[in-house]
Amino acid sequence: MPVHELAQLTWEEVRDLDRARTLVVLPVGAIEAHGPHLPLDTDVVIATAMARDGAHKLAAREGGGRVVLILPAFAYTAATFAAAFHGTLSISGITVTAVIVDLARSLSGQGFPLLAIANAHLDPEHLTALHEALKLARADRLLPIVFPDLTHRPWGSRLGDEFKSGACHAGQFESSIVMSAQPDRVRDTIRRGLAPNPSSLSQAIKLGKRTFEAAGGPRAYFGDPRAASAEEGSRLIDALGTILEEAVLAEI
């Protein structure tokens, strides 16, 4: 069964979708600094790749008969760690929660049975906002929201050593995915000249650091961008899509 991009359909085409068999996927990212070599919407690029790969896996499952509807990406969220870097746009977690719940309410009103979030932004305030949205949607008896949090087990263990180390912002992990999904947007000459930064952002967060600079990322990257490759990016997109697929199948 097919995968559709909501924004490309007419309202009558959406009206005619079989609600009982249509799953909805929302890519979620941020507009924030990702080193000197990746675009500000890197998280959106990754979330969209995850959403599309997972959607095609779900639609292709034998006997599933499912239609998957991909929403336009939600690109504005809490991004306070990168707030000092030009171009980063950060909004409050409260606002993020309200938007997700309102989207769930709108989808519920149109009879859709499930919303899956493909998230690629790991800022603590952002993650808290998404989890709070899930709680509120459940309390209001809206459609179920599926959100595989990549910072929780078992998901993160599938995404490579750099991701597990926590030194994975604009490093090998994210650079590889963008090189696979949208290679023309990587400043590759700059990427190849960047020294590895082994500082773990996740460990810095546990120690109470609240900015990239304080966490040891003065150029807004952590990890090893030079080690990135498009081949690794394709493998990671496949892994992210499988994570989304499995999380949805566990709910339906």
Secondary structure as a PSIPRED ss2 file (coil, helix, strand):
# PSIPRED VFORMAT (PSIPRED V4.0)

   1 M C   1.000  0.000  0.000
   2 P C   1.000  0.000  0.000
   3 V E   0.000  0.000  1.000
   4 H E   0.000  0.000  1.000
   5 E E   0.000  0.000  1.000
   6 L H   0.000  1.000  0.000
   7 A H   0.000  1.000  0.000
   8 Q H   0.000  1.000  0.000
   9 L C   1.000  0.000  0.000
  10 T C   1.000  0.000  0.000
  11 W H   0.000  1.000  0.000
  12 E H   0.000  1.000  0.000
  13 E H   0.000  1.000  0.000
  14 V H   0.000  1.000  0.000
  15 R H   0.000  1.000  0.000
  16 D C   1.000  0.000  0.000
  17 L C   1.000  0.000  0.000
  18 D C   1.000  0.000  0.000
  19 R H   0.000  1.000  0.000
  20 A H   0.000  1.000  0.000
  21 R H   0.000  1.000  0.000
  22 T E   0.000  0.000  1.000
  23 L E   0.000  0.000  1.000
  24 V E   0.000  0.000  1.000
  25 V E   0.000  0.000  1.000
  26 L E   0.000  0.000  1.000
  27 P E   0.000  0.000  1.000
  28 V E   0.000  0.000  1.000
  29 G C   1.000  0.000  0.000
  30 A C   1.000  0.000  0.000
  31 I E   0.000  0.000  1.000
  32 E C   1.000  0.000  0.000
  33 A C   1.000  0.000  0.000
  34 H E   0.000  0.000  1.000
  35 G C   1.000  0.000  0.000
  36 P C   1.000  0.000  0.000
  37 H C   1.000  0.000  0.000
  38 L E   0.000  0.000  1.000
  39 P C   1.000  0.000  0.000
  40 L C   1.000  0.000  0.000
  41 D C   1.000  0.000  0.000
  42 T H   0.000  1.000  0.000
  43 D H   0.000  1.000  0.000
  44 V H   0.000  1.000  0.000
  45 V H   0.000  1.000  0.000
  46 I H   0.000  1.000  0.000
  47 A H   0.000  1.000  0.000
  48 T H   0.000  1.000  0.000
  49 A H   0.000  1.000  0.000
  50 M H   0.000  1.000  0.000
  51 A H   0.000  1.000  0.000
  52 R H   0.000  1.000  0.000
  53 D H   0.000  1.000  0.000
  54 G H   0.000  1.000  0.000
  55 A H   0.000  1.000  0.000
  56 H H   0.000  1.000  0.000
  57 K H   0.000  1.000  0.000
  58 L H   0.000  1.000  0.000
  59 A H   0.000  1.000  0.000
  60 A H   0.000  1.000  0.000
  61 R C   1.000  0.000  0.000
  62 E C   1.000  0.000  0.000
  63 G C   1.000  0.000  0.000
  64 G C   1.000  0.000  0.000
  65 G C   1.000  0.000  0.000
  66 R C   1.000  0.000  0.000
  67 V E   0.000  0.000  1.000
  68 V E   0.000  0.000  1.000
  69 L E   0.000  0.000  1.000
  70 I E   0.000  0.000  1.000
  71 L C   1.000  0.000  0.000
  72 P C   1.000  0.000  0.000
  73 A C   1.000  0.000  0.000
  74 F E   0.000  0.000  1.000
  75 A C   1.000  0.000  0.000
  76 Y C   1.000  0.000  0.000
  77 T E   0.000  0.000  1.000
  78 A C   1.000  0.000  0.000
  79 A C   1.000  0.000  0.000
  80 T H   0.000  1.000  0.000
  81 F H   0.000  1.000  0.000
  82 A H   0.000  1.000  0.000
  83 A C   1.000  0.000  0.000
  84 A C   1.000  0.000  0.000
  85 F C   1.000  0.000  0.000
  86 H C   1.000  0.000  0.000
  87 G C   1.000  0.000  0.000
  88 T C   1.000  0.000  0.000
  89 L E   0.000  0.000  1.000
  90 S E   0.000  0.000  1.000
  91 I C   1.000  0.000  0.000
  92 S C   1.000  0.000  0.000
  93 G H   0.000  1.000  0.000
  94 I H   0.000  1.000  0.000
  95 T H   0.000  1.000  0.000
  96 V H   0.000  1.000  0.000
  97 T H   0.000  1.000  0.000
  98 A H   0.000  1.000  0.000
  99 V H   0.000  1.000  0.000
 100 I H   0.000  1.000  0.000
 101 V H   0.000  1.000  0.000
 102 D H   0.000  1.000  0.000
 103 L H   0.000  1.000  0.000
 104 A H   0.000  1.000  0.000
 105 R H   0.000  1.000  0.000
 106 S H   0.000  1.000  0.000
 107 L H   0.000  1.000  0.000
 108 S H   0.000  1.000  0.000
 109 G H   0.000  1.000  0.000
 110 Q C   1.000  0.000  0.000
 111 G C   1.000  0.000  0.000
 112 F C   1.000  0.000  0.000
 113 P C   1.000  0.000  0.000
 114 L C   1.000  0.000  0.000
 115 L E   0.000  0.000  1.000
 116 A E   0.000  0.000  1.000
 117 I E   0.000  0.000  1.000
 118 A E   0.000  0.000  1.000
 119 N E   0.000  0.000  1.000
 120 A C   1.000  0.000  0.000
 121 H C   1.000  0.000  0.000
 122 L C   1.000  0.000  0.000
 123 D C   1.000  0.000  0.000
 124 P H   0.000  1.000  0.000
 125 E H   0.000  1.000  0.000
 126 H H   0.000  1.000  0.000
 127 L H   0.000  1.000  0.000
 128 T H   0.000  1.000  0.000
 129 A H   0.000  1.000  0.000
 130 L H   0.000  1.000  0.000
 131 H H   0.000  1.000  0.000
 132 E H   0.000  1.000  0.000
 133 A H   0.000  1.000  0.000
 134 L H   0.000  1.000  0.000
 135 K H   0.000  1.000  0.000
 136 L H   0.000  1.000  0.000
 137 A H   0.000  1.000  0.000
 138 R H   0.000  1.000  0.000
 139 A H   0.000  1.000  0.000
 140 D C   1.000  0.000  0.000
 141 R C   1.000  0.000  0.000
 142 L C   1.000  0.000  0.000
 143 L C   1.000  0.000  0.000
 144 P C   1.000  0.000  0.000
 145 I E   0.000  0.000  1.000
 146 V E   0.000  0.000  1.000
 147 F C   1.000  0.000  0.000
 148 P C   1.000  0.000  0.000
 149 D C   1.000  0.000  0.000
 150 L C   1.000  0.000  0.000
 151 T C   1.000  0.000  0.000
 152 H C   1.000  0.000  0.000
 153 R C   1.000  0.000  0.000
 154 P C   1.000  0.000  0.000
 155 W H   0.000  1.000  0.000
 156 G H   0.000  1.000  0.000
 157 S H   0.000  1.000  0.000
 158 R H   0.000  1.000  0.000
 159 L C   1.000  0.000  0.000
 160 G C   1.000  0.000  0.000
 161 D H   0.000  1.000  0.000
 162 E H   0.000  1.000  0.000
 163 F H   0.000  1.000  0.000
 164 K H   0.000  1.000  0.000
 165 S H   0.000  1.000  0.000
 166 G C   1.000  0.000  0.000
 167 A C   1.000  0.000  0.000
 168 C C   1.000  0.000  0.000
 169 H C   1.000  0.000  0.000
 170 A C   1.000  0.000  0.000
 171 G C   1.000  0.000  0.000
 172 Q H   0.000  1.000  0.000
 173 F H   0.000  1.000  0.000
 174 E H   0.000  1.000  0.000
 175 S H   0.000  1.000  0.000
 176 S H   0.000  1.000  0.000
 177 I H   0.000  1.000  0.000
 178 V H   0.000  1.000  0.000
 179 M H   0.000  1.000  0.000
 180 S H   0.000  1.000  0.000
 181 A H   0.000  1.000  0.000
 182 Q C   1.000  0.000  0.000
 183 P H   0.000  1.000  0.000
 184 D H   0.000  1.000  0.000
 185 R H   0.000  1.000  0.000
 186 V C   1.000  0.000  0.000
 187 R C   1.000  0.000  0.000
 188 D H   0.000  1.000  0.000
 189 T H   0.000  1.000  0.000
 190 I H   0.000  1.000  0.000
 191 R H   0.000  1.000  0.000
 192 R H   0.000  1.000  0.000
 193 G C   1.000  0.000  0.000
 194 L C   1.000  0.000  0.000
 195 A C   1.000  0.000  0.000
 196 P C   1.000  0.000  0.000
 197 N E   0.000  0.000  1.000
 198 P C   1.000  0.000  0.000
 199 S C   1.000  0.000  0.000
 200 S C   1.000  0.000  0.000
 201 L H   0.000  1.000  0.000
 202 S H   0.000  1.000  0.000
 203 Q H   0.000  1.000  0.000
 204 A H   0.000  1.000  0.000
 205 I H   0.000  1.000  0.000
 206 K H   0.000  1.000  0.000
 207 L C   1.000  0.000  0.000
 208 G C   1.000  0.000  0.000
 209 K C   1.000  0.000  0.000
 210 R C   1.000  0.000  0.000
 211 T C   1.000  0.000  0.000
 212 F C   1.000  0.000  0.000
 213 E C   1.000  0.000  0.000
 214 A C   1.000  0.000  0.000
 215 A C   1.000  0.000  0.000
 216 G C   1.000  0.000  0.000
 217 G C   1.000  0.000  0.000
 218 P C   1.000  0.000  0.000
 219 R C   1.000  0.000  0.000
 220 A C   1.000  0.000  0.000
 221 Y C   1.000  0.000  0.000
 222 F C   1.000  0.000  0.000
 223 G E   0.000  0.000  1.000
 224 D C   1.000  0.000  0.000
 225 P H   0.000  1.000  0.000
 226 R H   0.000  1.000  0.000
 227 A H   0.000  1.000  0.000
 228 A C   1.000  0.000  0.000
 229 S C   1.000  0.000  0.000
 230 A H   0.000  1.000  0.000
 231 E H   0.000  1.000  0.000
 232 E H   0.000  1.000  0.000
 233 G H   0.000  1.000  0.000
 234 S H   0.000  1.000  0.000
 235 R H   0.000  1.000  0.000
 236 L H   0.000  1.000  0.000
 237 I H   0.000  1.000  0.000
 238 D H   0.000  1.000  0.000
 239 A H   0.000  1.000  0.000
 240 L H   0.000  1.000  0.000
 241 G H   0.000  1.000  0.000
 242 T H   0.000  1.000  0.000
 243 I H   0.000  1.000  0.000
 244 L H   0.000  1.000  0.000
 245 E H   0.000  1.000  0.000
 246 E H   0.000  1.000  0.000
 247 A H   0.000  1.000  0.000
 248 V H   0.000  1.000  0.000
 249 L H   0.000  1.000  0.000
 250 A H   0.000  1.000  0.000
 251 E H   0.000  1.000  0.000
 252 I C   1.000  0.000  0.000
